[in-house]
Amino acid sequence: MDPAAAKKKPAKKKPKAQPLPEGFGAKNTILTTAEAEAIKAEMREMFQGKLNTAVSSDFGAKNKGISLDDMEVLKARMRDKFKGKLNTLDPEMMEMGPKMTIYYVESGVRKFADLARQLAEDFGVSLRALKPYLRGWYVTAQFAREDAGEDVSDLDDADTLKGTLATLIAAEEQRMEQPRQ
């Protein structure tokens, strides 16, 4: 046996992120249809006046990849992730984030700033907490939609994302520093 080979330690296997099962959300046991409709109504209310697009009663209904039920499950899982301490990039978040971003892009949220504010609100975290993820999620969603043959010319280009995110974080931190009246 080669002495150099004998000294090498076996490579540790990294745990794989578990992919979402096929038909994810099809038999949703977390939300009933009535609960999903109530959340949908709440989302419409929440989005009014905040997004770059008019939100209608069928927001997300024409989405091909991610359903509203799937989205609600993803949101809950991400909120749980953000409750823990995040010292490194989480592979599961890197998988779920683009799916959520695709949901919003397919629903008409095309501007990065609108998406960033919405995801921060969805997860109940600051934009600074999302900073390591947001640009990657957006660009991944953009490429995925483009590869699927969709027109993505109205999405923000990658060069503008860093400046937009810095501006959003600065504005958020300025609001937080202001005394409440």
ABEGO torsion letter per residue (X at the ends): XBAAAAABBBBBBBBBBBBBBBGBGABBAABBAAAAAAAAAAAAAAABGABABBBBAABGAABAABBAAAAAAAAAAAAAAAABBBABBBAAAAAAAAAAAAAAAAAGBABAAAAAAAAAAAAGBBAAAAAAAAAAAAAAAAAAAAAAGBBAAABBBAAAAAAAAAAAAAAAAAAAABBBX
